Amino acid sequence: MKYLCLFFAVLMLLPAGAAVWRMYLGPNAADRIMAIQVLGTTVTAILVLLALTSERNSLLDVSLVLSLLAAVTAVAFVQRAWPDTETDLDAD
Amino acid sequence: MTPTDWFTAMLLGLGTIFFIAGAVGLIRFPDTYTRLHIATKTDNVGLGLIVFGLAVQSGSWSVAGKLVLIWLLVMLAGASVAYLVANGAISRGIPVWKR
């Protein structure tokens, strides 16, 4: 069971690589922040799998913090750091 | 392997399939909005299946609760970010893909 979880954790590097590739390609900032979001989810999945593999429950806390910060990061980006926000911030 | 292990392996495999489908979609889909759609799919279903498979495996309620909490937080992030990014992209005039 442990080796199976380790196998899936290694397999999860494929979506992480795809997210990095999209971050490199991404035509606009929306694609890049989305790729960061997917990367965060993938790393959360890897950490959860490794927590069961290595029986270290502290990794669960790490992924908890990571998933909490993923929301804050992207919301802060959309509200504050996206270019051309002057017309958008008081639009609705 | 016990039946619980088989169940966990099945759920982990399904979740990994969703993750890999999300990766393929993230590379292949033609515009920002469709990529946003597949990214949210990965967040919700892929991580949900993996978390459910591992929560079955972990013997204690506290670990299972923490896993479900991680999944709920990621779903919250994914849903709100999908809405905010799509809204911002439309208001900035990022073009929608047409065949």
N, CA and C atoms of all chains as a GROMACS GRO file, in nm:
protein
  573
    1MET      N    1   0.082  -0.121   0.000
    1MET     CA    2   0.000   0.000   0.000
    1MET      C    3   0.086   0.126   0.000
    2LYS      N    4   0.195   0.119   0.078
    2LYS     CA    5   0.283   0.236   0.083
    2LYS      C    6   0.348   0.263  -0.053
    3TYR      N    7   0.390   0.154  -0.117
    3TYR     CA    8   0.456   0.172  -0.246
    3TYR      C    9   0.357   0.219  -0.352
    4LEU      N   10   0.230   0.176  -0.337
    4LEU     CA   11   0.127   0.223  -0.431
    4LEU      C   12   0.107   0.374  -0.416
    5CYS      N   13   0.101   0.420  -0.289
    5CYS     CA   14   0.085   0.564  -0.266
    5CYS      C   15   0.205   0.641  -0.320
    6LEU      N   16   0.324   0.582  -0.302
    6LEU     CA   17   0.444   0.648  -0.353
    6LEU      C   18   0.441   0.655  -0.505
    7PHE      N   19   0.391   0.547  -0.566
    7PHE     CA   20   0.379   0.546  -0.713
    7PHE      C   21   0.285   0.657  -0.761
    8PHE      N   22   0.170   0.670  -0.692
    8PHE     CA   23   0.077   0.774  -0.734
    8PHE      C   24   0.134   0.912  -0.709
    9ALA      N   25   0.213   0.925  -0.601
    9ALA     CA   26   0.274   1.056  -0.574
    9ALA      C   27   0.372   1.093  -0.684
   10VAL      N   28   0.448   0.994  -0.732
   10VAL     CA   29   0.542   1.022  -0.841
   10VAL      C   30   0.467   1.053  -0.969
   11LEU      N   31   0.356   0.979  -0.992
   11LEU     CA   32   0.275   1.003  -1.112
   11LEU      C   33   0.216   1.143  -1.110
   12MET      N   34   0.195   1.197  -0.989
   12MET     CA   35   0.134   1.329  -0.976
   12MET      C   36   0.230   1.439  -1.020
   13LEU      N   37   0.358   1.404  -1.044
   13LEU     CA   38   0.452   1.504  -1.094
   13LEU      C   39   0.419   1.543  -1.237
   14LEU      N   40   0.344   1.458  -1.308
   14LEU     CA   41   0.308   1.487  -1.447
   14LEU      C   42   0.216   1.608  -1.458
   15PRO      N   43   0.104   1.613  -1.382
   15PRO     CA   44   0.024   1.736  -1.383
   15PRO      C   45   0.102   1.858  -1.334
   16ALA      N   46   0.194   1.838  -1.239
   16ALA     CA   47   0.272   1.952  -1.193
   16ALA      C   48   0.358   2.007  -1.305
   17GLY      N   49   0.418   1.915  -1.383
   17GLY     CA   50   0.497   1.959  -1.497
   17GLY      C   51   0.412   2.030  -1.601
   18ALA      N   52   0.290   1.979  -1.622
   18ALA     CA   53   0.200   2.043  -1.718
   18ALA      C   54   0.165   2.184  -1.673
   19ALA      N   55   0.144   2.200  -1.541
   19ALA     CA   56   0.111   2.333  -1.490
   19ALA      C   57   0.228   2.428  -1.508
   20VAL      N   58   0.350   2.379  -1.485
   20VAL     CA   59   0.467   2.465  -1.504
   20VAL      C   60   0.481   2.504  -1.650
   21TRP      N   61   0.452   2.408  -1.738
   21TRP     CA   62   0.461   2.435  -1.881
   21TRP      C   63   0.359   2.539  -1.923
   22ARG      N   64   0.237   2.529  -1.868
   22ARG     CA   65   0.134   2.628  -1.900
   22ARG      C   66   0.172   2.765  -1.843
   23MET      N   67   0.239   2.762  -1.726
   23MET     CA   68   0.285   2.888  -1.668
   23MET      C   69   0.388   2.955  -1.757
   24TYR      N   70   0.472   2.871  -1.821
   24TYR     CA   71   0.572   2.925  -1.914
   24TYR      C   72   0.505   2.974  -2.042
   25LEU      N   73   0.411   2.896  -2.097
   25LEU     CA   74   0.345   2.933  -2.222
   25LEU      C   75   0.251   3.051  -2.206
   26GLY      N   76   0.167   3.041  -2.102
   26GLY     CA   77   0.044   3.116  -2.084
   26GLY      C   78   0.038   3.250  -2.153
   27PRO      N   79  -0.056   3.269  -2.245
   27PRO     CA   80  -0.057   3.395  -2.319
   27PRO      C   81  -0.084   3.516  -2.230
   28ASN      N   82  -0.165   3.500  -2.127
   28ASN     CA   83  -0.195   3.616  -2.041
   28ASN      C   84  -0.183   3.577  -1.895
   29ALA      N   85  -0.202   3.676  -1.810
   29ALA     CA   86  -0.181   3.654  -1.666
   29ALA      C   87  -0.284   3.561  -1.607
   30ALA      N   88  -0.404   3.556  -1.666
   30ALA     CA   89  -0.507   3.467  -1.613
   30ALA      C   90  -0.463   3.321  -1.623
   31ASP      N   91  -0.400   3.287  -1.738
   31ASP     CA   92  -0.352   3.149  -1.753
   31ASP      C   93  -0.244   3.117  -1.651
   32ARG      N   94  -0.159   3.216  -1.622
   32ARG     CA   95  -0.049   3.189  -1.530
   32ARG      C   96  -0.100   3.168  -1.388
   33ILE      N   97  -0.192   3.252  -1.345
   33ILE     CA   98  -0.240   3.237  -1.207
   33ILE      C   99  -0.320   3.108  -1.194
   34MET      N  100  -0.386   3.068  -1.304
   34MET     CA  101  -0.458   2.942  -1.304
   34MET      C  102  -0.362   2.824  -1.294
   35ALA      N  103  -0.250   2.834  -1.366
   35ALA     CA  104  -0.150   2.727  -1.359
   35ALA      C  105  -0.091   2.718  -1.219
   36ILE      N  106  -0.073   2.833  -1.153
   36ILE     CA  107  -0.023   2.831  -1.015
   36ILE      C  108  -0.124   2.760  -0.924
   37GLN      N  109  -0.252   2.786  -0.951
   37GLN     CA  110  -0.358   2.721  -0.873
   37GLN      C  111  -0.352   2.569  -0.889
   38VAL      N  112  -0.338   2.523  -1.014
   38VAL     CA  113  -0.331   2.379  -1.039
   38VAL      C  114  -0.206   2.320  -0.975
   39LEU      N  115  -0.095   2.395  -0.982
   39LEU     CA  116   0.029   2.347  -0.920
   39LEU      C  117   0.010   2.332  -0.768
   40GLY      N  118  -0.059   2.428  -0.707
   40GLY     CA  119  -0.084   2.418  -0.564
   40GLY      C  120  -0.168   2.297  -0.528
   41THR      N  121  -0.272   2.271  -0.610
   41THR     CA  122  -0.355   2.155  -0.584
   41THR      C  123  -0.276   2.025  -0.598
   42THR      N  124  -0.191   2.021  -0.702
   42THR     CA  125  -0.112   1.901  -0.725
   42THR      C  126  -0.014   1.876  -0.611
   43VAL      N  127   0.049   1.984  -0.565
   43VAL     CA  128   0.145   1.968  -0.455
   43VAL      C  129   0.071   1.927  -0.327
   44THR      N  130  -0.051   1.978  -0.309
   44THR     CA  131  -0.131   1.935  -0.195
   44THR      C  132  -0.158   1.784  -0.201
   45ALA      N  133  -0.193   1.736  -0.321
   45ALA     CA  134  -0.218   1.592  -0.337
   45ALA      C  135  -0.092   1.512  -0.310
   46ILE      N  136   0.023   1.561  -0.358
   46ILE     CA  137   0.150   1.490  -0.336
   46ILE      C  138   0.180   1.484  -0.187
   47LEU      N  139   0.160   1.596  -0.116
   47LEU     CA  140   0.191   1.599   0.027
   47LEU      C  141   0.098   1.506   0.105
   48VAL      N  142  -0.029   1.501   0.064
   48VAL     CA  143  -0.123   1.413   0.133
   48VAL      C  144  -0.083   1.267   0.114
   49LEU      N  145  -0.043   1.234  -0.010
   49LEU     CA  146   0.001   1.096  -0.038
   49LEU      C  147   0.128   1.063   0.040
   50LEU      N  148   0.221   1.159   0.047
   50LEU     CA  149   0.346   1.132   0.119
   50LEU      C  150   0.322   1.124   0.269
   51ALA      N  151   0.220   1.196   0.318
   51ALA     CA  152   0.189   1.187   0.461
   51ALA      C  153   0.147   1.046   0.497
   52LEU      N  154   0.071   0.980   0.408
   52LEU     CA  155   0.032   0.843   0.437
   52LEU      C  156   0.149   0.748   0.415
   53THR      N  157   0.233   0.778   0.317
   53THR     CA  158   0.345   0.688   0.288
   53THR      C  159   0.445   0.687   0.403
   54SER      N  160   0.480   0.806   0.452
   54SER     CA  161   0.585   0.814   0.553
   54SER      C  162   0.529   0.817   0.694
   55GLU      N  163   0.394   0.811   0.707
   55GLU     CA  164   0.328   0.814   0.839
   55GLU      C  165   0.373   0.934   0.922
   56ARG      N  166   0.391   1.047   0.854
   56ARG     CA  167   0.425   1.170   0.924
   56ARG      C  168   0.305   1.263   0.911
   57ASN      N  169   0.228   1.276   1.018
   57ASN     CA  170   0.105   1.354   1.006
   57ASN      C  171   0.128   1.504   0.997
   58SER      N  172   0.254   1.545   1.024
   58SER     CA  173   0.281   1.688   1.013
   58SER      C  174   0.269   1.735   0.869
   59LEU      N  175   0.290   1.642   0.772
   59LEU     CA  176   0.277   1.681   0.632
   59LEU      C  177   0.133   1.720   0.601
   60LEU      N  178   0.037   1.664   0.676
   60LEU     CA  179  -0.102   1.704   0.656
   60LEU      C  180  -0.121   1.850   0.694
   61ASP      N  181  -0.054   1.894   0.801
   61ASP     CA  182  -0.064   2.035   0.840
   61ASP      C  183  -0.002   2.125   0.734
   62VAL      N  184   0.109   2.078   0.675
   62VAL     CA  185   0.173   2.156   0.569
   62VAL      C  186   0.076   2.173   0.453
   63SER      N  187   0.010   2.065   0.413
   63SER     CA  188  -0.080   2.077   0.298
   63SER      C  189  -0.205   2.157   0.334
   64LEU      N  190  -0.243   2.155   0.461
   64LEU     CA  191  -0.355   2.238   0.506
   64LEU      C  192  -0.322   2.387   0.488
   65VAL      N  193  -0.202   2.424   0.531
   65VAL     CA  194  -0.160   2.564   0.516
   65VAL      C  195  -0.148   2.600   0.369
   66LEU      N  196  -0.096   2.506   0.289
   66LEU     CA  197  -0.080   2.532   0.146
   66LEU      C  198  -0.214   2.556   0.079
   67SER      N  199  -0.312   2.473   0.113
   67SER     CA  200  -0.444   2.490   0.049
   67SER      C  201  -0.511   2.618   0.096
   68LEU      N  202  -0.482   2.657   0.221
   68LEU     CA  203  -0.538   2.783   0.270
   68LEU      C  204  -0.476   2.901   0.198
   69LEU      N  205  -0.344   2.895   0.176
   69LEU     CA  206  -0.275   3.007   0.113
   69LEU      C  207  -0.304   3.015  -0.036
   70ALA      N  208  -0.340   2.902  -0.098
   70ALA     CA  209  -0.369   2.905  -0.242
   70ALA      C  210  -0.486   2.998  -0.270
   71ALA      N  211  -0.589   2.990  -0.187
   71ALA     CA  212  -0.705   3.078  -0.206
   71ALA      C  213  -0.663   3.224  -0.189
   72VAL      N  214  -0.587   3.253  -0.084
   72VAL     CA  215  -0.548   3.391  -0.056
   72VAL      C  216  -0.463   3.448  -0.169
   73THR      N  217  -0.369   3.365  -0.219
   73THR     CA  218  -0.280   3.410  -0.326
   73THR      C  219  -0.358   3.454  -0.448
   74ALA      N  220  -0.447   3.367  -0.496
   74ALA     CA  221  -0.514   3.397  -0.622
   74ALA      C  222  -0.612   3.512  -0.605
   75VAL      N  223  -0.682   3.518  -0.492
   75VAL     CA  224  -0.775   3.629  -0.471
   75VAL      C  225  -0.699   3.760  -0.462
   76ALA      N  226  -0.584   3.760  -0.394
   76ALA     CA  227  -0.504   3.881  -0.385
   76ALA      C  228  -0.454   3.923  -0.522
   77PHE      N  229  -0.416   3.823  -0.604
   77PHE     CA  230  -0.370   3.857  -0.740
   77PHE      C  231  -0.482   3.922  -0.820
   78VAL      N  232  -0.600   3.859  -0.818
   78VAL     CA  233  -0.709   3.911  -0.901
   78VAL      C  234  -0.750   4.049  -0.854
   79GLN      N  235  -0.754   4.070  -0.722
   79GLN     CA  236  -0.802   4.198  -0.672
   79GLN      C  237  -0.698   4.308  -0.679
   80ARG      N  238  -0.569   4.274  -0.664
   80ARG     CA  239  -0.468   4.378  -0.647
   80ARG      C  240  -0.366   4.385  -0.759
   81ALA      N  241  -0.317   4.273  -0.807
   81ALA     CA  242  -0.194   4.274  -0.886
   81ALA      C  243  -0.214   4.251  -1.034
   82TRP      N  244  -0.338   4.226  -1.076
   82TRP     CA  245  -0.361   4.203  -1.219
   82TRP      C  246  -0.350   4.336  -1.291
   83PRO      N  247  -0.273   4.347  -1.400
   83PRO     CA  248  -0.262   4.473  -1.473
   83PRO      C  249  -0.396   4.520  -1.529
   84ASP      N  250  -0.406   4.652  -1.552
   84ASP     CA  251  -0.529   4.717  -1.600
   84ASP      C  252  -0.644   4.699  -1.502
   85THR      N  253  -0.615   4.710  -1.374
   85THR     CA  254  -0.722   4.692  -1.278
   85THR      C  255  -0.798   4.821  -1.251
   86GLU      N  256  -0.750   4.934  -1.302
   86GLU     CA  257  -0.813   5.061  -1.264
   86GLU      C  258  -0.958   5.066  -1.307
   87THR      N  259  -0.984   5.014  -1.426
   87THR     CA  260  -1.122   5.017  -1.474
   87THR      C  261  -1.207   4.911  -1.406
   88ASP      N  262  -1.140   4.813  -1.346
   88ASP     CA  263  -1.214   4.695  -1.301
   88ASP      C  264  -1.251   4.702  -1.153
   89LEU      N  265  -1.166   4.769  -1.072
   89LEU     CA  266  -1.185   4.759  -0.928
   89LEU      C  267  -1.318   4.817  -0.882
   90ASP      N  268  -1.362   4.926  -0.948
   90ASP     CA  269  -1.490   4.983  -0.906
   90ASP      C  270  -1.597   4.960  -1.014
   91ALA      N  271  -1.581   4.850  -1.088
   91ALA     CA  272  -1.677   4.823  -1.195
   91ALA      C  273  -1.809   4.772  -1.138
   92ASP      N  274  -1.800   4.681  -1.044
   92ASP     CA  275  -1.924   4.628  -0.988
   92ASP      C  276  -1.922   4.651  -0.838
   93MET      N  277  -0.345  -0.791  -0.004
   93MET     CA  278  -0.419  -0.665   0.012
   93MET      C  279  -0.561  -0.692   0.060
   94THR      N  280  -0.602  -0.617   0.158
   94THR     CA  281  -0.739  -0.628   0.209
   94THR      C  282  -0.836  -0.555   0.116
   95PRO      N  283  -0.968  -0.580   0.130
   95PRO     CA  284  -1.065  -0.505   0.048
   95PRO      C  285  -1.054  -0.354   0.063
   96THR      N  286  -1.020  -0.308   0.184
   96THR     CA  287  -1.002  -0.163   0.201
   96THR      C  288  -0.890  -0.110   0.114
   97ASP      N  289  -0.783  -0.190   0.106
   97ASP     CA  290  -0.670  -0.148   0.022
   97ASP      C  291  -0.711  -0.140  -0.124
   98TRP      N  292  -0.789  -0.239  -0.169
   98TRP     CA  293  -0.834  -0.235  -0.309
   98TRP      C  294  -0.919  -0.114  -0.336
   99PHE      N  295  -1.008  -0.083  -0.239
   99PHE     CA  296  -1.095   0.035  -0.252
   99PHE      C  297  -1.010   0.161  -0.263
  100THR      N  298  -0.911   0.172  -0.173
  100THR     CA  299  -0.823   0.288  -0.177
  100THR      C  300  -0.748   0.297  -0.309
  101ALA      N  301  -0.699   0.183  -0.356
  101ALA     CA  302  -0.623   0.185  -0.482
  101ALA      C  303  -0.711   0.230  -0.597
  102MET      N  304  -0.839   0.184  -0.596
  102MET     CA  305  -0.929   0.223  -0.703
  102MET      C  306  -0.954   0.374  -0.700
  103LEU      N  307  -0.980   0.427  -0.579
  103LEU     CA  308  -1.008   0.571  -0.569
  103LEU      C  309  -0.886   0.654  -0.606
  104LEU      N  310  -0.766   0.608  -0.562
  104LEU     CA  311  -0.645   0.683  -0.597
  104LEU      C  312  -0.622   0.681  -0.747
  105GLY      N  313  -0.649   0.565  -0.810
  105GLY     CA  314  -0.631   0.558  -0.954
  105GLY      C  315  -0.726   0.650  -1.027
  106LEU      N  316  -0.853   0.653  -0.983
  106LEU     CA  317  -0.950   0.743  -1.046
  106LEU      C  318  -0.908   0.888  -1.029
  107GLY      N  319  -0.865   0.923  -0.909
  107GLY     CA  320  -0.821   1.061  -0.885
  107GLY      C  321  -0.702   1.098  -0.971
  108THR      N  322  -0.609   1.003  -0.986
  108THR     CA  323  -0.492   1.032  -1.070
  108THR      C  324  -0.533   1.048  -1.216
  109ILE      N  325  -0.633   0.968  -1.261
  109ILE     CA  326  -0.681   0.985  -1.398
  109ILE      C  327  -0.737   1.125  -1.416
  110PHE      N  328  -0.813   1.173  -1.314
  110PHE     CA  329  -0.867   1.308  -1.327
  110PHE      C  330  -0.755   1.412  -1.330
  111PHE      N  331  -0.651   1.390  -1.248
  111PHE     CA  332  -0.540   1.486  -1.249
  111PHE      C  333  -0.471   1.488  -1.384
  112ILE      N  334  -0.451   1.370  -1.443
  112ILE     CA  335  -0.378   1.366  -1.570
  112ILE      C  336  -0.465   1.422  -1.682
  113ALA      N  337  -0.598   1.396  -1.675
  113ALA     CA  338  -0.688   1.457  -1.773
  113ALA      C  339  -0.684   1.609  -1.760
  114GLY      N  340  -0.678   1.657  -1.636
  114GLY     CA  341  -0.666   1.801  -1.615
  114GLY      C  342  -0.538   1.857  -1.673
  115ALA      N  343  -0.428   1.780  -1.659
  115ALA     CA  344  -0.300   1.826  -1.714
  115ALA      C  345  -0.307   1.832  -1.865
  116VAL      N  346  -0.366   1.728  -1.928
  116VAL     CA  347  -0.378   1.728  -2.074
  116VAL      C  348  -0.464   1.845  -2.120
  117GLY      N  349  -0.575   1.868  -2.049
  117GLY     CA  350  -0.662   1.979  -2.086
  117GLY      C  351  -0.593   2.113  -2.068
  118LEU      N  352  -0.515   2.124  -1.961
  118LEU     CA  353  -0.444   2.251  -1.936
  118LEU      C  354  -0.346   2.282  -2.048
  119ILE      N  355  -0.288   2.177  -2.108
  119ILE     CA  356  -0.196   2.200  -2.218
  119ILE      C  357  -0.272   2.222  -2.349
  120ARG      N  358  -0.378   2.144  -2.371
  120ARG     CA  359  -0.435   2.135  -2.504
  120ARG      C  360  -0.551   2.230  -2.531
  121PHE      N  361  -0.623   2.276  -2.427
  121PHE     CA  362  -0.745   2.351  -2.453
  121PHE      C  363  -0.715   2.489  -2.512
  122PRO      N  364  -0.806   2.540  -2.595
  122PRO     CA  365  -0.769   2.653  -2.680
  122PRO      C  366  -0.772   2.791  -2.615
  123ASP      N  367  -0.855   2.816  -2.514
  123ASP     CA  368  -0.855   2.952  -2.460
  123ASP      C  369  -0.862   2.952  -2.307
  124THR      N  370  -0.858   3.072  -2.250
  124THR     CA  371  -0.847   3.085  -2.106
  124THR      C  372  -0.965   3.022  -2.032
  125TYR      N  373  -1.084   3.040  -2.088
  125TYR     CA  374  -1.203   2.997  -2.014
  125TYR      C  375  -1.215   2.845  -2.008
  126THR      N  376  -1.182   2.778  -2.119
  126THR     CA  377  -1.187   2.632  -2.116
  126THR      C  378  -1.078   2.575  -2.025
  127ARG      N  379  -0.963   2.641  -2.022
  127ARG     CA  380  -0.858   2.594  -1.931
  127ARG      C  381  -0.899   2.615  -1.786
  128LEU      N  382  -0.970   2.724  -1.760
  128LEU     CA  383  -1.022   2.748  -1.625
  128LEU      C  384  -1.117   2.637  -1.584
  129HIS      N  385  -1.199   2.595  -1.679
  129HIS     CA  386  -1.295   2.488  -1.655
  129HIS      C  387  -1.225   2.357  -1.617
  130ILE      N  388  -1.119   2.321  -1.692
  130ILE     CA  389  -1.054   2.192  -1.662
  130ILE      C  390  -0.972   2.203  -1.534
  131ALA      N  391  -0.920   2.321  -1.502
  131ALA     CA  392  -0.843   2.336  -1.379
  131ALA      C  393  -0.933   2.317  -1.257
  132THR      N  394  -1.055   2.369  -1.265
  132THR     CA  395  -1.147   2.353  -1.153
  132THR      C  396  -1.190   2.208  -1.138
  133LYS      N  397  -1.201   2.139  -1.252
  133LYS     CA  398  -1.233   1.996  -1.247
  133LYS      C  399  -1.127   1.920  -1.169
  134THR      N  400  -1.000   1.952  -1.197
  134THR     CA  401  -0.891   1.886  -1.125
  134THR      C  402  -0.901   1.911  -0.976
  135ASP      N  403  -0.926   2.035  -0.938
  135ASP     CA  404  -0.933   2.070  -0.797
  135ASP      C  405  -1.042   1.989  -0.726
  136ASN      N  406  -1.161   1.990  -0.784
  136ASN     CA  407  -1.274   1.933  -0.712
  136ASN      C  408  -1.270   1.782  -0.710
  137VAL      N  409  -1.272   1.722  -0.829
  137VAL     CA  410  -1.293   1.577  -0.835
  137VAL      C  411  -1.164   1.500  -0.811
  138GLY      N  412  -1.054   1.543  -0.873
  138GLY     CA  413  -0.930   1.469  -0.859
  138GLY      C  414  -0.883   1.464  -0.715
  139LEU      N  415  -0.870   1.581  -0.653
  139LEU     CA  416  -0.826   1.584  -0.513
  139LEU      C  417  -0.929   1.521  -0.422
  140GLY      N  418  -1.059   1.535  -0.457
  140GLY     CA  419  -1.162   1.474  -0.375
  140GLY      C  420  -1.151   1.323  -0.370
  141LEU      N  421  -1.128   1.261  -0.487
  141LEU     CA  422  -1.115   1.116  -0.490
  141LEU      C  423  -0.991   1.070  -0.415
  142ILE      N  424  -0.880   1.142  -0.430
  142ILE     CA  425  -0.758   1.103  -0.361
  142ILE      C  426  -0.776   1.115  -0.210
  143VAL      N  427  -0.837   1.226  -0.168
  143VAL     CA  428  -0.859   1.248  -0.024
  143VAL      C  429  -0.953   1.143   0.033
  144PHE      N  430  -1.056   1.108  -0.043
  144PHE     CA  431  -1.149   1.006   0.005
  144PHE      C  432  -1.080   0.870   0.016
  145GLY      N  433  -0.997   0.838  -0.082
  145GLY     CA  434  -0.925   0.711  -0.076
  145GLY      C  435  -0.832   0.703   0.042
  146LEU      N  436  -0.764   0.813   0.074
  146LEU     CA  437  -0.671   0.812   0.186
  146LEU      C  438  -0.743   0.819   0.319
  147ALA      N  439  -0.860   0.884   0.322
  147ALA     CA  440  -0.936   0.893   0.447
  147ALA      C  441  -0.990   0.755   0.486
  148VAL      N  442  -1.023   0.672   0.386
  148VAL     CA  443  -1.062   0.536   0.416
  148VAL      C  444  -0.946   0.460   0.479
  149GLN      N  445  -0.826   0.488   0.430
  149GLN     CA  446  -0.708   0.414   0.474
  149GLN      C  447  -0.662   0.456   0.613
  150SER      N  448  -0.670   0.586   0.644
  150SER     CA  449  -0.621   0.634   0.774
  150SER      C  450  -0.717   0.592   0.883
  151GLY      N  451  -0.664   0.528   0.986
  151GLY     CA  452  -0.750   0.468   1.086
  151GLY      C  453  -0.818   0.565   1.182
  152SER      N  454  -0.778   0.692   1.185
  152SER     CA  455  -0.828   0.778   1.292
  152SER      C  456  -0.919   0.886   1.235
  153TRP      N  457  -1.013   0.931   1.319
  153TRP     CA  458  -1.108   1.033   1.275
  153TRP      C  459  -1.042   1.168   1.257
  154SER      N  460  -0.940   1.197   1.339
  154SER     CA  461  -0.878   1.330   1.329
  154SER      C  462  -0.805   1.345   1.196
  155VAL      N  463  -0.736   1.240   1.152
  155VAL     CA  464  -0.666   1.248   1.024
  155VAL      C  465  -0.765   1.258   0.911
  156ALA      N  466  -0.873   1.180   0.918
  156ALA     CA  467  -0.974   1.185   0.812
  156ALA      C  468  -1.040   1.322   0.806
  157GLY      N  469  -1.068   1.379   0.925
  157GLY     CA  470  -1.128   1.512   0.926
  157GLY      C  471  -1.036   1.617   0.868
  158LYS      N  472  -0.906   1.602   0.898
  158LYS     CA  473  -0.810   1.698   0.844
  158LYS      C  474  -0.802   1.686   0.692
  159LEU      N  475  -0.808   1.562   0.642
  159LEU     CA  476  -0.805   1.543   0.496
  159LEU      C  477  -0.926   1.608   0.430
  160VAL      N  478  -1.044   1.588   0.491
  160VAL     CA  479  -1.165   1.647   0.433
  160VAL      C  480  -1.158   1.800   0.439
  161LEU      N  481  -1.097   1.851   0.547
  161LEU     CA  482  -1.082   1.997   0.558
  161LEU      C  483  -0.991   2.051   0.448
  162ILE      N  484  -0.883   1.978   0.418
  162ILE     CA  485  -0.795   2.018   0.308
  162ILE      C  486  -0.874   2.024   0.178
  163TRP      N  487  -0.955   1.920   0.156
  163TRP     CA  488  -1.032   1.916   0.031
  163TRP      C  489  -1.131   2.032   0.023
  164LEU      N  490  -1.198   2.060   0.136
  164LEU     CA  491  -1.295   2.171   0.135
  164LEU      C  492  -1.226   2.304   0.108
  165LEU      N  493  -1.107   2.323   0.167
  165LEU     CA  494  -1.036   2.448   0.143
  165LEU      C  495  -0.995   2.462  -0.003
  166VAL      N  496  -0.947   2.352  -0.062
  166VAL     CA  497  -0.906   2.358  -0.202
  166VAL      C  498  -1.026   2.383  -0.292
  167MET      N  499  -1.141   2.323  -0.257
  167MET     CA  500  -1.261   2.348  -0.337
  167MET      C  501  -1.305   2.492  -0.327
  168LEU      N  502  -1.297   2.547  -0.204
  168LEU     CA  503  -1.332   2.689  -0.187
  168LEU      C  504  -1.243   2.777  -0.272
  169ALA      N  505  -1.111   2.749  -0.266
  169ALA     CA  506  -1.016   2.827  -0.346
  169ALA      C  507  -1.045   2.812  -0.493
  170GLY      N  508  -1.067   2.688  -0.539
  170GLY     CA  509  -1.087   2.666  -0.681
  170GLY      C  510  -1.211   2.734  -0.733
  171ALA      N  511  -1.322   2.723  -0.658
  171ALA     CA  512  -1.446   2.783  -0.705
  171ALA      C  513  -1.435   2.935  -0.710
  172SER      N  514  -1.384   2.995  -0.602
  172SER     CA  515  -1.378   3.141  -0.599
  172SER      C  516  -1.280   3.194  -0.702
  173VAL      N  517  -1.167   3.123  -0.720
  173VAL     CA  518  -1.068   3.170  -0.816
  173VAL      C  519  -1.119   3.156  -0.958
  174ALA      N  520  -1.191   3.046  -0.987
  174ALA     CA  521  -1.246   3.029  -1.121
  174ALA      C  522  -1.342   3.144  -1.153
  175TYR      N  523  -1.428   3.177  -1.055
  175TYR     CA  524  -1.521   3.288  -1.078
  175TYR      C  525  -1.446   3.420  -1.097
  176LEU      N  526  -1.352   3.448  -1.007
  176LEU     CA  527  -1.284   3.579  -1.012
  176LEU      C  528  -1.202   3.594  -1.138
  177VAL      N  529  -1.128   3.488  -1.176
  177VAL     CA  530  -1.042   3.499  -1.294
  177VAL      C  531  -1.127   3.511  -1.420
  178ALA      N  532  -1.237   3.434  -1.428
  178ALA     CA  533  -1.320   3.442  -1.548
  178ALA      C  534  -1.385   3.580  -1.558
  179ASN      N  535  -1.431   3.631  -1.445
  179ASN     CA  536  -1.493   3.763  -1.444
  179ASN      C  537  -1.392   3.871  -1.488
  180GLY      N  538  -1.272   3.865  -1.431
  180GLY     CA  539  -1.170   3.961  -1.467
  180GLY      C  540  -1.128   3.949  -1.612
  181ALA      N  541  -1.121   3.825  -1.661
  181ALA     CA  542  -1.080   3.805  -1.800
  181ALA      C  543  -1.184   3.860  -1.895
  182ILE      N  544  -1.312   3.841  -1.863
  182ILE     CA  545  -1.417   3.895  -1.951
  182ILE      C  546  -1.413   4.047  -1.948
  183SER      N  547  -1.395   4.106  -1.828
  183SER     CA  548  -1.398   4.252  -1.822
  183SER      C  549  -1.273   4.313  -1.883
  184ARG      N  550  -1.165   4.232  -1.899
  184ARG     CA  551  -1.047   4.284  -1.968
  184ARG      C  552  -1.048   4.252  -2.116
  185GLY      N  553  -1.152   4.187  -2.163
  185GLY     CA  554  -1.165   4.163  -2.305
  185GLY      C  555  -1.076   4.054  -2.360
  186ILE      N  556  -1.039   3.955  -2.276
  186ILE     CA  557  -0.966   3.839  -2.327
  186ILE      C  558  -1.061   3.760  -2.416
  187PRO      N  559  -1.021   3.730  -2.540
  187PRO     CA  560  -1.117   3.675  -2.636
  187PRO      C  561  -1.163   3.534  -2.601
  188VAL      N  562  -1.288   3.508  -2.635
  188VAL     CA  563  -1.346   3.375  -2.616
  188VAL      C  564  -1.322   3.296  -2.743
  189TRP      N  565  -1.287   3.168  -2.726
  189TRP     CA  566  -1.254   3.084  -2.840
  189TRP      C  567  -1.379   3.052  -2.921
  190LYS      N  568  -1.368   3.072  -3.053
  190LYS     CA  569  -1.477   3.028  -3.143
  190LYS      C  570  -1.416   2.938  -3.249
  191ARG      N  571  -1.492   2.835  -3.285
  191ARG     CA  572  -1.441   2.741  -3.381
  191ARG      C  573  -1.419   2.807  -3.517
   0.00000   0.00000   0.00000
